[in-house]
Amino acid sequence: MSERVYRGARPLGGEPADLLVRGEVLAEVGPAGTLSGAEVVDVDGLVALPGLVDLHTHLREPGREDAETVESGTAAAALGGYTAVHAMANTDPVADTAGVVEQVWRLGREAGHCDVAPVGAVTVGLAGERLAELGAMADSRARVRVFSDDGRCVSDAVLMRRALEYVRAFDGVVAQHAQEPRLTEGAQMNEGAVSGALGLPGWPAVAEEAVIARDVLLAAHVGSRLHVCHLSTAGSVEIVRWAKSKGWDVTAEVTPHHLLLTDELAATYDPTYKVNPPLRTAEDVRALREAVADGTVDCVATDHAPHPVEDKDCEWAAGAMGMLGLETALSVVQEALVDTGLLDWAGVADRMSVRPARIGRLEGHGAPLAAGSPANVAFVDPAARWTVVPGELASRSRNTPYAGRTLPGRVVTTLLRGRPTVEHGKLA
Ligand SMILES: NC(=O)N[C@@H](CC(=O)O)C(=O)O
């Protein structure tokens, strides 16, 4: 059995320690310089985090392998410090049957960069008309626990109610893409001063908030778990805060880009900045940062949404919505939350690993960095600085909003059950 000591890391940013990895398990954690093993790896001063878990990744396979594959997307994930990702269901065919979710799960195992937990569609074909085979997906080898029509909103209140009732049987959760379709017809960006000045059709905050308000009430009514995908407005935060104050089982995520970028970027007319939900105002960014810091928002989820060049290198109106996220997420969180003093590394571990693993009911992930845990670990150099070069990313697509930008923090090593998937910042 392989035995390796990672010497001098700072678990959750704390005191320097040695981590002894034996086989697939974290066998021992002790003060720096005290443990010995067959092989010693110097990770002096690097922050050790439990392997990150993404609740919201678009891997595009099957169907859009020109944009991303399970292989390329999970490689990007490992480089970003992730040991597990939830693969969204808006593929072609849609992941609405046991067959498709098992295919995605198996492709993840074969690629071996990180675990892939397929998300099952709530409705057949994401059409919002009939419930998909939720039970069959839950019982499949993919063990689906998260269900979402992401990309589309389950806007029919009765269907949403039925889905919430159904997933209780296997402790599942409905992850809602909150977007009132009628209020956002033809919308191109956030509705506000900037959309007015640019003359682009706006996407009002209320289109998101109205659905979240309805859904937290529905979840409370049927006593089920609701997760809110990529919440993006200050008002949405208030509704989630209120629902939590009632003791309802509601969780929420925010994307890294909504913690850093604003709708002012639409003035470039560069569709790289076009995303669903749209980039909002600086005031929303402030509220979202505070909500992650105080725990109202449970986790940061990437909404990694690869699109090929031809779908982005065009006019704003024709551009596809979505941006890459996996390889830059931790750096963006460091810039927006850690370097601003809003969140410490223990908080980052909680919002990017512990809570998303719990929401997804993912076994073996988000465990404490302690003896007996599976050795899923990310070692991060918070002092590193790197400039994002789209062509150097592992993703098949290039639609990062951070091209040319220098970001703090770099993942040096990622361990998946003791096996390095990333070493020296490169795929192992
Ligand atoms: N987040 C995005 O902007 N895009 C997502 C789906 C979606 O939410 O529209 C995609 O699949 O590309």
The ligand as an ORCA input file, in Angstrom:
! r2SCAN-3c Opt
* xyz 0 1
  N     -25.649     29.378    -16.821
  C     -25.703     29.623    -18.100
  O     -25.584     30.774    -18.501
  N     -25.869     28.632    -18.979
  C     -26.158     27.269    -18.687
  C     -27.581     26.985    -18.483
  C     -28.384     28.109    -17.971
  O     -28.498     28.238    -16.763
  O     -28.932     28.845    -18.777
  C     -25.676     26.411    -19.826
  O     -25.953     25.213    -19.836
  O     -24.973     26.940    -20.697
*
